[in-house]
């Protein structure tokens, strides 16, 4: 379990927020911030970029936690906190695909179990690469394709690219997953990102990529 995981607590009841903060600090988590209203939570989601958000559904009694989650940073996991058991509310919350749904009063063991499981799942889905002098965490689901360039590979995400010193073969070996398919000696693609297949190329978003004859592209 990574104690450096960034956690954002969004809770308008200050006593509950302080309790959660104290509990997590005692467990060794070192990177925690709190927000007590929508505006602060929204700002922190995009500046602090939390790995995990503990989100009060009933923020100021308006269930605005559900809407806030729809605006979160892409890779953060969500643990909903609520004092209600209303099925309609739960259905709306589940539509946002949270990682857990915890009812108040929050039990220490339930919270820690949910956080530990989420961290484990995130570690399975992420890789850390060194782009120049900077260590960068990349969610495998965010990768569009990987291109070989001499002794380097370019890892193409939706809005950015990371160039690292590694071979394409070693990348494939380290990240053996059915979601990545080698379609050319210089390219592997995230098969879930393919938008169109042509005779000798495929489209991944707005990128046109050469495709070798016989490449297995079932999608």
Secondary structure, DSSP 8 states (H G I E B T S, - for coil): --TT-EEEEE-S-HHHHHHHHHHHHHTT--EEEEESSHHHHHHHHHHT--SEEEEETTGGGTTHHHHHHTTS-TT-EEEEEES---HHHHHHHHTT--SEEEESS--HHHHHHHHHHHHHHHHHHEEEEEETTEEEEEEGGG--EEEEETTEEEEE-SS-EEEEE--HHHHHHHT--TTEEEEETTEEEEGGGEEEE-SSEEEETTEEEE--TT-----
